[in-house]
Amino acid sequence: MAGQAVNVLITGANRGLGLEMVKQMLETYRPVKKLFACCRDPDGPRAEALRTLAKKHPDVISIVRLDAADLCSIKQCAQQVGALVGTGGLNLLINNAGLLCKSALQETSPEEMQNSFTTNVVGPLNIIQEFLPHLRTAAKGSKMPGMSCRKAAVVSISSVLASMQCVKDSYSIFSAIPYRISKAGLNMLTVCAAEELKKDEILFSVLHPGWVRTDMGGEEAEIDAPESVQGMLRVMTSLTEKQNAGFLDYKGHTVPW
């Protein structure tokens, strides 16, 4: 992938799809100037694999604390990233951190709904707000016409479970009320952001990664993380203003709302 070196930020980068994104970005999404790998506890045991990767690529990877449920940590992260990217801005922000609560309607508690919304909707909202100046800087500084993930973009990882049209096909297998409703909220947030910020030429899109064998997806899932991420990065590479406010899966197919 030729072109200008890009600055990328990934939330929830310490395991699962986030960690796989960091790995593959280093290999295929070139040239990456700075890759900000964010997670809640950079020094904890769950970030060991990420720390090992960062040691191998100290000039590219910066591990930064970001808890999607904590506005203070989001603000601090945005300040740190802003200081490091400077006038280059942030080209691609991937909202990957998420919370999966599997409960059905009759068992779902207010706390489960609240926690799911805090991480899956309010978190991405706060992240978009705090990083918007850096995305605007990247868009203004770019010499590329139109919209793309190499210019300025926010890609949020959603799910086909958020699709209202697909509920009848999947509900009996996997109810996950708090997850479905909060991810549907994330989808609406993305569409609204795309409309409000299209004048800034910042691209917004949501991706369904497939049913992936991760801690979140479980052992029975259909595909592994490398296949999902390879597909999603290919889709991100292809995005233009035509897919602004789009809902696509990891193969590039449109997912119904």
N, C-alpha and C positions, 0 to 999 in steps of 0.2 A: 504494500500500500504506500505508494509514493505520495509526496506532498509535505506540507509543513508539519513539524513536530507538534504533537498535541499534549495537553494536560488533561488527565482523566481522574475522576474520583469515584470510588465504589464503596457503598455502605454495606455493612455485614460481610466484610471481606475475609474474615478469619476462618470460614469453613464453608462446606457445601458449594453452591453455585458461585458465591462471591470469591472464594479462594480459587476456584477453577478459572474464573474470569481474570484474576490477577495473573495466573500462570500463562493462560493463552494470550493475553494482551501483550505480554513480554515477547512471546514467540511470533505472533501473527499481526497484531494491530500496530504495525510500525509506520513511522517512527513515533514512539511515545517519549515525550520529554520528561514529564513527571507523572507518576501514578500514585495517587493518595489512597491507600488501603485503610479503610476506617472500620473500627469495631469498638464494642463497648469496653473491653478490658484488654488493651494491647499487651499487658504484662502477664496475663493469666494463662493457665494451661491450655485453654481452647485456642489460643493464638500462636501456639508453638510452631506449627507448620508455616504460618505467615511470617513469623520472625525469621525462620530459617531461610525462606525465600528472599526476604528483604536483605539479609546479610550477603546473599549472592549478587544482588543488584542494588547496592547502596546509592548509586547515582540516580536511580530511577524511582525506586519504591520508598515512599515515606509512610510509616504507619502512624495514624492519627486517631486519637480517641474520639468516638462519636457515638452517642447513645440516642437513637431516634426518638426515645421517649423523654428526653431531657433537653429542654431548650437551651439551658446554659452551656451544655457540652456542644450543641450545634453551633451556637454563637462563637465559642472558643475555637472550634474546628475551622469555621469560616475565616476567622481572623488569621489563624496559622497558615491556612492554605493561601489566603490573599497575600500574605507577606512573602510566601515562597514563589507564587506565580507572577506577582507584580503586574507589569503592563501586558503580559501575555494572556492573562485571564484564564478561565477554566472552560475548556472546549466540550467536555462530555461528563455529565453527572449521572451515575447509575444508582437509582434508588432500589437497592436489592434487599436491605434489611427488612425482615417481616416477622410477624408472629402468627403461628397457626394454632387455633383453638378448634377442636373437632366436634364440639358438642352439638346435639340436635336442639330444636327449638324449645322443647319442654324441659330440657336440662340446663339451658344456657342461663347463667347468672348475669346480673348487671355488671359485676366486676369483670367478667370475661369479655363482655361487649365493650366496656370502657377501655380495658387494656388493649384490645384488638384495634380499636379506633385510635388510641393514643399512638401506637407504634405504626399502624398501617396507613393512617390518613393524616392525623395531625403532624406526625413526624415528617413525612414527605412535604407537607405544606410548609412547615417551618424551615426545612432544608432548602426548598425552592426560594423562599423569601430571603434567607440569609446568604445564599450563594448567588442570587440574582445579579448583584453588582459585578461579580467575576465572570458570569456568563455574558453579561452585556459587554464587558470589556473585550472578551474574546470575539464576540460577534462584530463589534465595531472595528477591531483590529484586523479582522480577516479580509483578505482580498478576493475570497471566493464569492460568487453570486449565489443567490438562493439560500437554501437551508441544508445542513448536513451535520452528522455527528463529528466531523472534523472541524466544524466551524463553531457551533454552540448548540448543545442539545441536552435535554433531560429525558432519559429513558427509565421508566419505572417497571419493575418486575411485578406483574399482576398474575392472573390465573383464569383459565377457562371456567373455573368455579364461580367467578364473578359475573359470568354471562347469564343474563336473565333468560335468554332463549334456550340455554343448555341445561337449565335446572331439572327439567323432567327426565332427561337422559342420565343424570349423574347423582341425583339427590339420594336415591335408595342405597347407593354404594358409599357415598361420602357426604354426610349432611353439613357439618362444619359451618353452622350458622354465623358465628362471629367473624370467621375468616371470609366467607362469601360476601357478607354485607359490607365489611370494611374494605375489601378489595374492589367491590363495586363503587364505593366512595372514592377510592384511589383513581379509578377510571374516570369518574366525573371530574375530580380535581385536575386530571391531566387534560381533559377536553377543554375545561374552563381556562386553564393556564395557556393552552395553545391559542385560544381565541384572544385572550387579553394581551399576550406577548408576541403575537405574530409580527407586529410592527417592528419589534426588536430583532426579528429574524432568528429567534431561538426556537428550535424544533422540540416538540413534545410528543412522546409516543409511549404506549404500554405494550409489553411483550408477555406472552404466555410461554414459559420455558419448557412446556411438556410436563408429563408426570415423571419426575426424576428420582432416581435412587439416591436420596440424601437423608440426613437425620430427619428432615421435615417430611420428605416424600415417602419414606419407608422402603423396606426391602422388596415389596411387591410391585414397585413402580416399573414403568415400561422402558425407560432409557436411563443411561448413566450420565453423570454430570459433564464429562468431556464432550459427548455428542450434543447435549443441550446447548452448552456454551459455544461450541463451534458454530452451531446453527444461529444462535442469537447474535454472535459477533458478525456473522455473514450478513444477517438482516440489518444490523446497525450500520454496516458499511454501505448498504444500498439505500438507506432512508434519504428521502428528499422532501421538499415542501409538499409533495403529493401525498405523503404519508403523515403529514402533520396532524395530530389528534387521532392517529390510527391505533388500532388494536390488532396486533399480529401475533402469530405463534412463531416458534423457533425455526420453522420451515419457510416463513414468509407469507403464510396464508392468513387472510383476514378472519378474525374471530368475531362472531356476532355479539352485539352488545347485550 
